[in-house]
Amino acid sequence: MIQARGLSKEFLGRDGSGTGVLAIDSLNFEVRDNEFLTVIGPSGCGKTTLLRIIAGLIPYDRGEVSINGTPVTGPGPDRAVVFQNFALMPWADVLTNVAFGLEIRGVPKAECEATAMRLVRLVGLEAFERRLPKELSGGMQQRVGLARALAVNPQILLMDEPFGSLDEQTRRLLQEQLLRIWEQERKTVIFITHSMEEAVLLGDRVMLMTPRPGRVKEVIDVPLKRPRRQGAEKSATFIEIKEYLWENLRSMQVA
């Protein structure tokens, strides 16, 4: 379980003084084991900052964040991050990119390749194992990033708007694929998004954040059955939650 209590982060000016930016302030929330939590809020509300704190990539200033009772003090093998910009090694083929995390952990080469091949198939990239990132579409590159994150078998998958730069068709296909993979792997997922539809379609719960400094305004249950079937977005429940999110987000941004 991930728990945050009174979590705050301020970014100082370039010279370390002057007027700082309070990105998040007094966040209190928890994420259950094997839960898919989506996080949405106005631009600049600290969603990515929060994700990076949980990943251990940046420190926090006040409060606490813990995983299964252990404070987060840095990156760990229990967490993996999928970024929006893919972050693939351009000189390495698909298989090498997927196996990278295992290699730096000292896993034997044969095991690295076997695990990477299994995950390449899982994300639907079989027959593209030896292609370089530049030879792949954006959607295919994001699949490589997802496979690479899954390769190290993390307990927690942290996803920072991974489909945000993709076209609508590719985005929908990857949403379906991610749901299928999550049903099989059952990782704990925190998924940052700007899309209300995506937040409702993917999440067990949606955490709605306020404008900066980001705080938790509300955590909304999504009582849609799992697995999420095609057409779930047409249900009355889906539409009701999406409209509720929009009403809240709109009210935050109207001057």
Salt bridges, closest charged atoms under 4 A:
ASP25 OD2 - ARG215 NH2 2.60
GLU30 OE1 - ARG5 NH2 3.75
GLU35 OE2 - ARG32 NH1 3.94
GLU35 OE2 - ARG205 NE 2.45
ASP78 OD1 - ARG79 NE 2.83
ASP93 OD2 - ARG130 NH1 2.89
GLU161 OE1 - HIS194 ND1 2.80
GLU168 OE2 - ARG172 NE 3.15
GLU183 OE1 - ARG186 NH2 2.88
GLU185 OE2 - ARG118 NH1 3.88
GLU197 OE2 - LYS242 NZ 3.77
GLU198 OE1 - ARG171 NH2 2.85
ASP204 OD1 - ARG226 NH2 2.88
GLU233 OE2 - ARG172 NH1 3.63
